[in-house]
């Protein structure tokens, strides 16, 4: 018997309370989905979702009678969130799809666990755990976990036609949990549905794409997304640029202990074209921070591997760290790939690494003077204030930020006293 009873999350007192509440008087509830899957894969467990034979009104009534907060988070689809001891548990009534438009389904509630399992997307997401912790597998998910196979339940084309977001979820779950090649039927079905992806909201497209990019190693998933035409459908900017830089970037991240950064990985597969990246950010409705990062990346000035560290400091001061550091990291990853084939390139990689570390450590200094200092020196408010302040700041930057405030004030006074 496969069990999750020894898992710390399963032994939570709040979960035990939910089991006791919904398993009484003919009802039945089981944990379903990610918590069970991740436990069996040795992955961290986040949210704990449950499925029940009770309809939402009964779940709510029982919770209220027990003094448990019940929130109707998705009542139309049978979901009520119970908050026990401050922890939320999402409880959804067993259901089947009546109709679907490829994204949203009209559902009917039921009590058939097999029917509920078969309407889900992947076998590894349709595993249940009862109150004793025993794992119940109705669709072959345990074997697929053992083999590292991501497989649609039943007919892949039908599962995708029910919700085209499942195409992107197929590659996202493969990136995180799959081994070897993707399931052939799932890959064919995903390729066949690529022209339907425009029906999805751009927010969901970006959310799923970002989760792919956040995987420890999304390289194989991105490769198969490109092979299936899915990557071009959602990120046409990558069509000519390709994903060739990803393996080297992932290897560099792992070797140097960099935290996976989905935006840096995105930057690695798109062109350094500010206008195209602006249009992409608008199309996908990226956050302001994400869009700004892409602009900083695209507009970052060129850096050569033989640039001095002091010159790099000055460049970062003028243009900001984020875009330049992204360019440096990608240059380092590319140099490391070349060094694998050509030992003479190792010196180049070492220089890029030194610049990366310098950029990471750089803290932008604060220019010691202000416009008030210039006015106090006798200059009337107006254009001359900004001009003089700019000249002094330029001199300060060129001196590698070494001029003290006192020295700058002396230079300011000299400039004021200089004959016109």
C-alpha positions as CSV (number, residue, x, y, z in Angstrom):
1,X,0.0,0.0,0.0
2,X,1.3,3.5,-0.9
3,X,0.7,6.0,1.9
4,X,1.4,9.6,2.8
5,X,0.4,9.1,6.4
6,X,3.9,9.8,7.6
7,X,4.1,13.2,5.9
8,X,4.2,16.2,8.2
9,X,1.6,18.1,6.2
10,X,-0.8,15.1,6.5
11,X,-0.5,15.1,10.2
12,X,-1.7,18.7,10.5
13,X,-4.5,19.1,13.1
14,X,-6.5,21.3,10.8
15,X,-6.5,18.7,8.1
16,X,-7.6,16.1,10.6
17,X,-10.5,18.4,11.6
18,X,-11.6,18.7,7.9
19,X,-11.5,14.9,7.5
20,X,-13.6,14.4,10.6
21,X,-16.1,17.1,9.6
22,X,-16.7,15.9,6.0
23,X,-16.3,12.2,6.5
24,X,-19.2,12.0,8.9
25,X,-22.8,11.1,8.2
26,X,-22.3,9.5,4.8
27,X,-19.9,12.1,3.4
28,X,-16.4,11.4,2.1
29,X,-13.5,13.6,1.5
30,X,-10.0,12.9,0.2
31,X,-6.9,15.0,-0.5
32,X,-6.3,15.3,-4.2
33,X,-3.7,16.5,-6.6
34,X,-0.5,18.4,-5.9
35,X,0.0,17.5,-2.2
36,X,-0.2,13.8,-2.9
37,X,1.9,14.1,-6.1
38,X,4.6,16.1,-4.5
39,X,4.8,13.9,-1.4
40,X,5.4,10.8,-3.6
41,X,8.0,12.7,-5.6
42,X,9.8,14.1,-2.6
43,X,8.9,17.6,-3.6
44,X,7.7,20.4,-1.2
45,X,4.0,20.5,-0.5
46,X,2.2,23.8,-0.8
47,X,-1.6,24.1,-0.9
48,X,-3.7,21.1,0.3
49,X,-6.7,20.6,-1.9
50,X,-9.5,18.2,-1.2
51,X,-12.4,16.5,-3.1
52,X,-15.7,15.5,-1.5
53,X,-18.9,13.8,-2.3
54,X,-20.8,16.6,-0.5
55,X,-22.3,19.5,-2.4
56,X,-21.0,23.0,-1.6
57,X,-24.1,24.0,0.5
58,X,-23.6,20.9,2.7
59,X,-19.8,21.6,3.1
60,X,-20.7,25.2,4.1
61,X,-23.4,24.2,6.5
62,X,-21.2,21.7,8.3
63,X,-18.4,24.2,8.5
64,X,-20.6,26.9,10.0
65,X,-22.1,24.5,12.5
66,X,-18.6,23.6,13.6
67,X,-17.5,27.3,13.8
68,X,-15.2,27.0,10.8
69,X,-15.0,29.8,8.3
70,X,-16.2,28.9,4.9
71,X,-15.4,31.1,1.9
72,X,-17.2,30.5,-1.5
73,X,-14.1,30.9,-3.6
74,X,-15.5,29.0,-6.6
75,X,-19.0,28.1,-5.8
76,X,-20.1,27.7,-9.4
77,X,-17.6,25.0,-9.9
78,X,-18.2,23.4,-6.5
79,X,-15.3,24.9,-4.5
80,X,-15.5,26.2,-0.9
81,X,-12.4,27.1,1.0
82,X,-12.4,26.2,4.7
83,X,-10.1,28.1,7.0
84,X,-9.1,26.0,10.0
85,X,-6.6,27.4,12.5
86,X,-5.6,30.0,10.0
87,X,-4.9,27.5,7.2
88,X,-7.0,27.4,4.1
89,X,-8.2,24.1,2.6
90,X,-9.8,24.2,-0.8
91,X,-12.7,21.7,-0.9
92,X,-14.3,20.9,-4.2
93,X,-17.3,18.7,-4.9
94,X,-16.8,15.7,-7.2
95,X,-17.9,16.7,-10.7
96,X,-18.1,16.0,-14.4
97,X,-18.0,18.4,-17.3
98,X,-21.3,18.9,-19.1
99,X,-20.2,21.3,-21.7
100,X,-16.9,23.2,-22.4
101,X,-15.8,25.9,-24.8
102,X,-12.2,25.0,-24.7
103,X,-11.5,27.0,-21.6
104,X,-14.5,27.2,-19.3
105,X,-16.7,24.2,-18.4
106,X,-20.2,23.8,-17.1
107,X,-20.1,21.1,-14.5
108,X,-22.5,18.8,-12.8
109,X,-21.8,17.6,-9.2
110,X,-21.6,13.9,-8.5
111,X,-20.4,11.2,-6.1
112,X,-18.4,9.0,-8.5
113,X,-14.7,9.1,-7.7
114,X,-13.7,7.4,-11.0
115,X,-15.7,9.9,-13.0
116,X,-14.1,12.7,-11.0
117,X,-10.6,11.3,-11.6
118,X,-11.2,10.9,-15.4
119,X,-12.1,14.5,-15.9
120,X,-8.8,15.7,-14.6
121,X,-5.8,16.5,-16.8
122,X,-2.8,14.3,-16.0
123,X,-2.6,11.0,-14.2
124,X,-0.1,12.3,-11.7
125,X,-2.6,15.0,-10.7
126,X,-5.5,12.6,-10.1
127,X,-4.1,10.7,-7.1
128,X,-6.2,10.8,-3.9
129,X,-5.3,10.2,-0.2
130,X,-8.0,9.2,2.2
131,X,-8.2,9.9,5.9
132,X,-5.8,7.1,6.7
133,X,-3.2,8.4,4.3
134,X,-3.7,5.6,1.8
135,X,-3.1,6.7,-1.8
136,X,-5.9,5.8,-4.2
137,X,-4.9,5.6,-7.8
138,X,-7.8,5.2,-10.3
139,X,-5.9,6.2,-13.5
140,X,-2.4,4.8,-13.3
141,X,-0.7,7.9,-11.8
142,X,1.5,5.9,-9.5
143,X,3.3,4.1,-12.3
144,X,3.7,7.3,-14.2
145,X,5.3,9.0,-11.2
146,X,7.7,6.0,-10.9
147,X,8.6,6.3,-14.6
148,X,8.8,10.1,-14.7
149,X,6.0,10.1,-17.4
150,X,3.6,13.0,-17.8
151,X,0.5,11.6,-19.4
152,X,-3.0,12.9,-20.1
153,X,-5.9,10.9,-18.7
154,X,-7.7,9.1,-21.4
155,X,-7.6,10.7,-24.9
156,X,-5.1,13.5,-25.0
157,X,-6.9,15.4,-27.7
158,X,-10.2,15.3,-25.8
159,X,-8.6,16.5,-22.6
160,X,-7.0,19.4,-24.4
161,X,-10.2,20.3,-26.3
162,X,-11.9,20.6,-22.9
163,X,-9.3,23.3,-21.9
164,X,-6.6,24.5,-24.2
165,X,-4.6,25.8,-21.3
166,X,-3.7,22.1,-20.8
167,X,-1.3,22.4,-23.7
168,X,0.9,24.8,-21.7
169,X,0.3,22.8,-18.5
170,X,1.6,19.7,-20.3
171,X,4.9,21.4,-20.9
172,X,5.0,23.1,-17.5
173,X,4.5,19.8,-15.7
174,X,6.9,18.0,-18.0
175,X,9.6,20.7,-17.2
176,X,9.1,20.1,-13.5
177,X,8.4,16.4,-13.2
178,X,9.0,14.6,-16.5
179,X,12.0,12.5,-17.6
180,X,13.2,11.5,-21.0
181,X,10.9,12.4,-23.9
182,X,7.4,13.7,-23.5
183,X,4.5,11.3,-23.9
184,X,4.1,10.9,-27.7
185,X,0.3,11.1,-27.7
186,X,0.4,14.2,-25.5
187,X,3.0,15.9,-27.7
188,X,1.0,15.2,-30.9
189,X,-2.2,16.5,-29.3
190,X,-0.4,19.6,-28.1
191,X,1.1,20.3,-31.5
192,X,-2.3,19.8,-33.1
193,X,-3.9,22.4,-30.7
194,X,-1.3,25.1,-31.0
195,X,-3.5,27.3,-33.3
196,X,-6.1,27.3,-30.5
197,X,-3.9,28.9,-27.9
198,X,-4.9,32.4,-29.0
199,X,-8.2,31.7,-27.3
200,X,-6.5,31.8,-23.9
201,X,-6.2,34.9,-21.8
202,X,-2.7,36.4,-22.2
203,X,-2.4,36.5,-18.4
204,X,-2.8,32.7,-18.2
205,X,-0.4,32.2,-21.1
206,X,2.3,34.2,-19.4
207,X,1.6,32.6,-16.0
208,X,2.2,29.1,-17.4
209,X,5.2,30.2,-19.5
210,X,6.8,31.8,-16.5
211,X,6.3,28.6,-14.5
212,X,8.0,26.6,-17.3
213,X,10.9,29.1,-17.2
214,X,11.1,28.8,-13.4
215,X,11.7,25.0,-13.5
216,X,15.1,23.8,-12.3
217,X,16.0,22.9,-15.9
218,X,13.4,24.0,-18.5
219,X,15.6,23.2,-21.4
220,X,14.0,19.9,-22.6
221,X,10.5,21.4,-22.2
222,X,11.4,24.5,-24.2
223,X,12.9,22.3,-26.9
224,X,9.8,20.2,-27.3
225,X,7.6,23.3,-27.1
226,X,9.6,24.6,-30.1
227,X,9.4,21.3,-31.9
228,X,5.6,21.2,-31.4
229,X,5.2,24.8,-32.6
230,X,3.8,25.9,-29.3
231,X,6.7,28.1,-28.3
232,X,6.4,30.1,-31.6
233,X,2.6,30.3,-31.1
234,X,2.9,32.0,-27.7
235,X,6.4,33.7,-28.0
236,X,6.9,34.4,-31.8
237,X,9.8,36.6,-30.8
238,X,11.8,33.4,-30.1
239,X,11.3,32.0,-33.6
240,X,14.6,33.1,-35.1
241,X,16.4,33.7,-31.9
242,X,15.8,30.2,-30.7
243,X,16.6,28.6,-27.4
244,X,20.2,27.6,-28.0
245,X,21.4,29.7,-25.1
246,X,19.3,27.9,-22.5
247,X,21.5,24.8,-21.9
248,X,24.6,26.9,-21.3
249,X,22.7,29.3,-19.0
250,X,21.2,26.4,-16.9
251,X,24.7,24.8,-16.6
252,X,26.1,28.1,-15.5
253,X,23.3,28.7,-13.0
254,X,24.0,25.2,-11.5
255,X,27.7,25.6,-11.4
256,X,27.7,29.0,-9.8
257,X,24.7,28.6,-7.5
258,X,22.5,31.2,-9.2
259,X,18.9,31.1,-8.3
260,X,16.6,30.3,-11.3
261,X,15.4,33.6,-12.8
262,X,12.6,33.3,-15.3
263,X,13.2,36.8,-16.6
264,X,16.9,36.1,-17.3
265,X,15.9,32.9,-19.1
266,X,13.4,34.8,-21.1
267,X,16.0,37.3,-22.0
268,X,18.2,34.5,-23.3
269,X,15.6,33.4,-25.9
270,X,14.4,36.8,-27.2
271,X,16.2,39.4,-29.3
272,X,17.7,42.5,-27.8
273,X,15.3,44.7,-29.6
274,X,13.6,47.3,-27.3
275,X,10.6,47.9,-29.5
276,X,9.8,44.2,-30.0
277,X,10.2,43.5,-26.3
278,X,8.0,46.4,-25.5
279,X,5.3,45.1,-27.8
280,X,5.8,41.6,-26.3
281,X,5.4,42.9,-22.8
282,X,2.2,44.8,-23.8
283,X,0.8,41.7,-25.5
284,X,1.4,39.4,-22.6
285,X,0.5,42.1,-20.0
286,X,3.7,41.7,-18.1
287,X,4.0,43.5,-14.8
288,X,5.7,46.9,-14.8
289,X,8.8,45.4,-13.2
290,X,9.0,42.6,-15.8
291,X,8.5,45.0,-18.7
292,X,11.1,47.5,-17.2
293,X,13.6,44.7,-16.9
294,X,13.3,43.7,-20.5
295,X,13.8,47.4,-21.6
296,X,16.9,47.7,-19.4
297,X,18.2,44.5,-20.9
298,X,17.6,45.6,-24.4
299,X,19.0,49.0,-24.0
300,X,22.0,48.1,-21.9
301,X,25.3,49.4,-23.3
302,X,27.8,46.9,-24.8
303,X,30.4,45.5,-22.4
304,X,33.6,43.8,-23.5
305,X,35.3,41.1,-21.5
306,X,38.5,43.2,-21.2
307,X,36.7,46.2,-19.7
308,X,38.2,47.3,-16.4
309,X,36.3,46.9,-13.2
310,X,36.4,50.7,-12.6
311,X,35.0,51.4,-16.1
312,X,32.2,48.9,-15.4
313,X,31.4,50.7,-12.2
314,X,31.0,54.0,-14.1
315,X,28.9,52.3,-16.7
316,X,26.5,50.7,-14.2
317,X,26.2,54.1,-12.4
318,X,25.1,55.7,-15.6
319,X,22.9,53.0,-17.0
320,X,21.7,50.9,-14.0
321,X,22.6,47.4,-12.8
322,X,19.8,45.1,-13.9
323,X,20.2,45.3,-17.7
324,X,24.0,45.2,-17.7
325,X,24.2,42.4,-15.2
326,X,21.8,40.3,-17.3
327,X,24.0,40.9,-20.4
328,X,27.1,39.9,-18.4
329,X,25.5,36.7,-17.1
330,X,24.5,35.7,-20.6
331,X,27.9,36.5,-22.0
332,X,29.5,34.4,-19.2
333,X,27.2,31.5,-19.9
334,X,28.0,31.6,-23.6
335,X,31.8,31.8,-22.9
336,X,31.6,28.8,-20.6
337,X,30.0,26.8,-23.5
338,X,32.8,27.8,-25.8
339,X,35.4,26.9,-23.2
340,X,34.1,23.3,-23.1
341,X,35.3,23.0,-26.7
342,X,38.3,25.4,-26.7
343,X,40.5,25.7,-23.6
344,X,41.8,29.0,-24.8
345,X,38.3,30.4,-24.2
346,X,38.6,29.6,-20.5
347,X,40.4,32.9,-19.9
348,X,37.6,34.8,-21.6
349,X,35.1,33.1,-19.3
350,X,37.2,33.9,-16.3
351,X,37.1,37.6,-17.3
352,X,33.3,37.6,-17.7
353,X,33.0,35.9,-14.3
354,X,35.1,38.6,-12.7
355,X,32.9,41.3,-14.3
356,X,29.7,39.5,-13.2
357,X,30.9,39.4,-9.6
358,X,31.9,43.1,-9.8
359,X,28.5,44.1,-11.1
360,X,26.7,42.0,-8.5
361,X,28.7,43.7,-5.7
362,X,28.3,47.3,-7.0
363,X,26.2,49.6,-4.8
364,X,25.4,52.9,-6.5
365,X,27.0,55.7,-4.6
366,X,25.1,58.9,-3.9
367,X,26.5,62.1,-5.5
368,X,27.5,64.3,-2.5
369,X,26.2,67.6,-4.0
370,X,22.7,68.9,-4.8
371,X,21.2,71.9,-6.6
372,X,20.9,73.6,-3.2
373,X,24.7,73.5,-2.9
374,X,25.1,75.2,-6.3
375,X,22.6,77.9,-5.4
376,X,24.3,78.5,-2.1
377,X,27.5,79.1,-4.0
378,X,26.0,82.2,-5.6
379,X,24.5,80.7,-8.8
380,X,20.9,82.0,-9.5
381,X,18.2,79.3,-9.9
382,X,18.0,78.3,-13.6
383,X,19.7,76.2,-16.3
384,X,23.2,77.1,-14.9
385,X,22.5,75.1,-11.8
386,X,21.9,71.9,-13.6
387,X,24.8,72.5,-16.0
388,X,27.3,73.0,-13.2
389,X,25.9,70.1,-11.2
390,X,26.2,67.9,-14.2
391,X,29.8,68.9,-14.8
392,X,30.8,68.2,-11.2
393,X,29.0,64.8,-11.3
394,X,30.8,63.9,-14.5
395,X,34.2,64.7,-12.9
396,X,33.2,62.7,-9.8
397,X,32.2,59.7,-11.9
398,X,35.4,59.9,-13.9
399,X,37.4,59.9,-10.7
400,X,35.6,56.7,-9.8
401,X,33.5,58.4,-7.2
402,X,36.5,59.3,-5.1
403,X,36.0,63.0,-4.7
404,X,34.8,64.0,-1.3
405,X,32.1,66.5,-0.7
406,X,34.7,69.0,0.4
407,X,36.7,68.6,-2.8
408,X,33.6,68.9,-4.9
409,X,32.6,72.1,-3.1
410,X,36.0,73.5,-3.8
411,X,35.7,72.6,-7.5
412,X,32.2,74.2,-7.4
413,X,33.6,77.5,-6.0
414,X,36.4,77.4,-8.6
415,X,33.8,77.1,-11.3
416,X,31.8,79.9,-9.9
417,X,34.8,82.2,-9.7
418,X,36.0,81.3,-13.2
419,X,35.9,84.2,-15.5
420,X,33.0,84.1,-18.0
